[in-house]
Amino acid sequence: MLDIGGRPHAVACRDGEESRVRLLGAMLAERWPVADRAAGGSVPNARCCSWH
């Protein structure tokens, strides 16, 4: 579970990739406040990122 912008996100990955996913989540969380302000603030139920 990644916490980005104060919201939990369930993310699946292959075995052994957990540390990489946590690192990427931390990078997103670190940049989220700036991106959120640039976008005009949080919009309820909006999706900022898409995982494929």
N, CA, C and O atoms as CSV, one atom per row, in Angstrom:
chain,resi,resn,atom,element,x,y,z
A,1,MET,N,N,0.846,-1.160,0.000
A,1,MET,CA,C,0.000,0.000,0.000
A,1,MET,C,C,0.900,1.235,0.000
A,1,MET,O,O,1.786,1.370,0.844
A,2,LEU,N,N,0.664,2.122,-0.948
A,2,LEU,CA,C,1.420,3.371,-1.017
A,2,LEU,C,C,0.518,4.519,-0.592
A,2,LEU,O,O,-0.655,4.556,-0.962
A,3,ASP,N,N,1.050,5.448,0.174
A,3,ASP,CA,C,0.304,6.634,0.579
A,3,ASP,C,C,0.846,7.810,-0.215
A,3,ASP,O,O,1.990,8.228,-0.033
A,4,ILE,N,N,0.005,8.339,-1.103
A,4,ILE,CA,C,0.405,9.467,-1.945
A,4,ILE,C,C,-0.671,10.527,-1.837
A,4,ILE,O,O,-1.842,10.267,-2.117
A,5,GLY,N,N,-0.279,11.707,-1.436
A,5,GLY,CA,C,-1.252,12.778,-1.292
A,5,GLY,C,C,-2.277,12.516,-0.212
A,5,GLY,O,O,-3.403,13.008,-0.281
A,6,GLY,N,N,-1.886,11.734,0.793
A,6,GLY,CA,C,-2.795,11.441,1.881
A,6,GLY,C,C,-3.834,10.380,1.549
A,6,GLY,O,O,-4.768,10.160,2.320
A,7,ARG,N,N,-3.677,9.728,0.414
A,7,ARG,CA,C,-4.616,8.693,0.007
A,7,ARG,C,C,-3.870,7.380,-0.209
A,7,ARG,O,O,-2.810,7.355,-0.835
A,8,PRO,N,N,-4.430,6.293,0.312
A,8,PRO,CA,C,-3.781,4.988,0.124
A,8,PRO,C,C,-4.033,4.442,-1.278
A,8,PRO,O,O,-5.125,4.595,-1.825
A,9,HIS,N,N,-3.026,3.812,-1.847
A,9,HIS,CA,C,-3.125,3.205,-3.170
A,9,HIS,C,C,-2.556,1.796,-3.101
A,9,HIS,O,O,-1.399,1.598,-2.731
A,10,ALA,N,N,-3.378,0.825,-3.461
A,10,ALA,CA,C,-2.922,-0.557,-3.505
A,10,ALA,C,C,-2.210,-0.764,-4.835
A,10,ALA,O,O,-2.761,-0.462,-5.894
A,11,VAL,N,N,-1.001,-1.271,-4.781
A,11,VAL,CA,C,-0.210,-1.483,-5.984
A,11,VAL,C,C,0.327,-2.907,-5.960
A,11,VAL,O,O,0.883,-3.353,-4.957
A,12,ALA,N,N,0.161,-3.604,-7.049
A,12,ALA,CA,C,0.681,-4.968,-7.152
A,12,ALA,C,C,1.993,-4.947,-7.938
A,12,ALA,O,O,2.208,-4.095,-8.800
A,13,CYS,N,N,2.859,-5.903,-7.618
A,13,CYS,CA,C,4.120,-6.027,-8.342
A,13,CYS,C,C,4.577,-7.482,-8.291
A,13,CYS,O,O,4.025,-8.300,-7.556
A,14,ARG,N,N,5.570,-7.774,-9.068
A,14,ARG,CA,C,6.143,-9.121,-9.071
A,14,ARG,C,C,6.992,-9.333,-7.823
A,14,ARG,O,O,7.463,-8.377,-7.207
A,15,ASP,N,N,7.178,-10.581,-7.466
A,15,ASP,CA,C,8.053,-10.902,-6.336
A,15,ASP,C,C,9.433,-10.288,-6.573
A,15,ASP,O,O,9.986,-10.372,-7.670
A,16,GLY,N,N,9.969,-9.679,-5.536
A,16,GLY,CA,C,11.296,-9.081,-5.623
A,16,GLY,C,C,11.292,-7.627,-6.054
A,16,GLY,O,O,12.332,-6.971,-5.996
A,17,GLU,N,N,10.145,-7.101,-6.488
A,17,GLU,CA,C,10.079,-5.708,-6.944
A,17,GLU,C,C,9.513,-4.760,-5.876
A,17,GLU,O,O,9.317,-3.573,-6.135
A,18,GLU,N,N,9.255,-5.290,-4.690
A,18,GLU,CA,C,8.635,-4.493,-3.641
A,18,GLU,C,C,9.446,-3.252,-3.285
A,18,GLU,O,O,8.877,-2.172,-3.126
A,19,SER,N,N,10.751,-3.385,-3.159
A,19,SER,CA,C,11.573,-2.234,-2.779
A,19,SER,C,C,11.549,-1.165,-3.865
A,19,SER,O,O,11.563,0.028,-3.563
A,20,ARG,N,N,11.514,-1.579,-5.107
A,20,ARG,CA,C,11.449,-0.614,-6.226
A,20,ARG,C,C,10.111,0.128,-6.220
A,20,ARG,O,O,10.069,1.336,-6.450
A,21,VAL,N,N,9.034,-0.586,-5.961
A,21,VAL,CA,C,7.711,0.047,-5.904
A,21,VAL,C,C,7.655,1.031,-4.741
A,21,VAL,O,O,7.115,2.128,-4.878
A,22,ARG,N,N,8.216,0.637,-3.586
A,22,ARG,CA,C,8.250,1.564,-2.446
A,22,ARG,C,C,9.069,2.811,-2.783
A,22,ARG,O,O,8.679,3.920,-2.418
A,23,LEU,N,N,10.189,2.642,-3.469
A,23,LEU,CA,C,11.020,3.778,-3.867
A,23,LEU,C,C,10.252,4.706,-4.809
A,23,LEU,O,O,10.261,5.924,-4.630
A,24,LEU,N,N,9.591,4.129,-5.807
A,24,LEU,CA,C,8.810,4.943,-6.743
A,24,LEU,C,C,7.656,5.646,-6.025
A,24,LEU,O,O,7.350,6.800,-6.324
A,25,GLY,N,N,7.020,4.958,-5.088
A,25,GLY,CA,C,5.947,5.573,-4.296
A,25,GLY,C,C,6.466,6.745,-3.478
A,25,GLY,O,O,5.803,7.777,-3.377
A,26,ALA,N,N,7.642,6.590,-2.897
A,26,ALA,CA,C,8.243,7.675,-2.121
A,26,ALA,C,C,8.567,8.870,-3.014
A,26,ALA,O,O,8.403,10.019,-2.604
A,27,MET,N,N,9.026,8.596,-4.229
A,27,MET,CA,C,9.320,9.684,-5.170
A,27,MET,C,C,8.040,10.435,-5.535
A,27,MET,O,O,8.031,11.665,-5.581
A,28,LEU,N,N,6.972,9.703,-5.793
A,28,LEU,CA,C,5.688,10.341,-6.108
A,28,LEU,C,C,5.181,11.154,-4.914
A,28,LEU,O,O,4.740,12.292,-5.074
A,29,ALA,N,N,5.245,10.565,-3.719
A,29,ALA,CA,C,4.768,11.243,-2.521
A,29,ALA,C,C,5.559,12.526,-2.267
A,29,ALA,O,O,4.997,13.532,-1.835
A,30,GLU,N,N,6.850,12.487,-2.534
A,30,GLU,CA,C,7.705,13.660,-2.334
A,30,GLU,C,C,7.319,14.791,-3.288
A,30,GLU,O,O,7.353,15.962,-2.910
A,31,ARG,N,N,6.959,14.451,-4.494
A,31,ARG,CA,C,6.634,15.455,-5.515
A,31,ARG,C,C,5.158,15.853,-5.518
A,31,ARG,O,O,4.789,16.845,-6.146
A,32,TRP,N,N,4.313,15.093,-4.825
A,32,TRP,CA,C,2.883,15.322,-4.843
A,32,TRP,C,C,2.469,16.737,-4.421
A,32,TRP,O,O,1.645,17.334,-5.113
A,33,PRO,N,N,2.988,17.306,-3.334
A,33,PRO,CA,C,2.523,18.639,-2.926
A,33,PRO,C,C,2.712,19.704,-4.021
A,33,PRO,O,O,1.830,20.537,-4.229
A,34,VAL,N,N,3.829,19.678,-4.701
A,34,VAL,CA,C,4.082,20.652,-5.767
A,34,VAL,C,C,3.128,20.413,-6.938
A,34,VAL,O,O,2.554,21.359,-7.478
A,35,ALA,N,N,2.962,19.162,-7.322
A,35,ALA,CA,C,2.065,18.835,-8.431
A,35,ALA,C,C,0.620,19.189,-8.083
A,35,ALA,O,O,-0.121,19.686,-8.931
A,36,ASP,N,N,0.226,18.938,-6.856
A,36,ASP,CA,C,-1.131,19.237,-6.415
A,36,ASP,C,C,-1.395,20.744,-6.468
A,36,ASP,O,O,-2.444,21.180,-6.944
A,37,ARG,N,N,-0.444,21.531,-5.978
A,37,ARG,CA,C,-0.596,23.003,-6.032
A,37,ARG,C,C,-0.638,23.493,-7.468
A,37,ARG,O,O,-1.440,24.366,-7.799
A,38,ALA,N,N,0.208,22.948,-8.320
A,38,ALA,CA,C,0.245,23.371,-9.725
A,38,ALA,C,C,-1.066,23.046,-10.438
A,38,ALA,O,O,-1.463,23.745,-11.370
A,39,ALA,N,N,-1.731,21.985,-9.997
A,39,ALA,CA,C,-2.992,21.575,-10.616
A,39,ALA,C,C,-4.190,22.290,-9.998
A,39,ALA,O,O,-5.327,22.059,-10.408
A,40,GLY,N,N,-3.948,23.143,-9.031
A,40,GLY,CA,C,-5.040,23.886,-8.418
A,40,GLY,C,C,-5.644,23.223,-7.200
A,40,GLY,O,O,-6.745,23.582,-6.784
A,41,GLY,N,N,-4.953,22.275,-6.629
A,41,GLY,CA,C,-5.440,21.614,-5.422
A,41,GLY,C,C,-6.081,20.277,-5.716
A,41,GLY,O,O,-6.251,19.889,-6.872
A,42,SER,N,N,-6.429,19.586,-4.659
A,42,SER,CA,C,-7.008,18.247,-4.787
A,42,SER,C,C,-8.431,18.316,-5.294
A,42,SER,O,O,-9.215,19.185,-4.912
A,43,VAL,N,N,-8.736,17.384,-6.158
A,43,VAL,CA,C,-10.096,17.227,-6.649
A,43,VAL,C,C,-10.578,15.880,-6.135
A,43,VAL,O,O,-9.978,14.854,-6.457
A,44,PRO,N,N,-11.653,15.856,-5.339
A,44,PRO,CA,C,-12.118,14.574,-4.798
A,44,PRO,C,C,-12.402,13.559,-5.903
A,44,PRO,O,O,-12.964,13.891,-6.947
A,45,ASN,N,N,-12.001,12.320,-5.648
A,45,ASN,CA,C,-12.232,11.186,-6.559
A,45,ASN,C,C,-11.516,11.322,-7.899
A,45,ASN,O,O,-11.819,10.557,-8.815
A,46,ALA,N,N,-10.596,12.246,-8.055
A,46,ALA,CA,C,-9.852,12.374,-9.314
A,46,ALA,C,C,-8.677,11.410,-9.268
A,46,ALA,O,O,-8.122,11.146,-8.201
A,47,ARG,N,N,-8.308,10.897,-10.405
A,47,ARG,CA,C,-7.152,10.007,-10.500
A,47,ARG,C,C,-5.993,10.797,-11.081
A,47,ARG,O,O,-6.079,11.358,-12.174
A,48,CYS,N,N,-4.896,10.825,-10.311
A,48,CYS,CA,C,-3.736,11.573,-10.791
A,48,CYS,C,C,-2.783,10.672,-11.572
A,48,CYS,O,O,-2.041,11.127,-12.442
A,49,CYS,N,N,-2.822,9.413,-11.245
A,49,CYS,CA,C,-1.867,8.497,-11.857
A,49,CYS,C,C,-2.590,7.243,-12.322
A,49,CYS,O,O,-3.623,6.869,-11.768
A,50,SER,N,N,-2.057,6.618,-13.312
A,50,SER,CA,C,-2.651,5.400,-13.829
A,50,SER,C,C,-1.597,4.317,-13.852
A,50,SER,O,O,-0.509,4.526,-14.389
A,51,TRP,N,N,-1.896,3.162,-13.282
A,51,TRP,CA,C,-0.958,2.041,-13.229
A,51,TRP,C,C,-1.442,0.988,-14.192
A,51,TRP,O,O,-2.589,0.551,-14.101
A,52,HIS,N,N,-0.603,0.571,-15.108
A,52,HIS,CA,C,-0.981,-0.464,-16.065
A,52,HIS,C,C,-0.116,-1.686,-15.869
A,52,HIS,O,O,-0.277,-2.677,-16.582
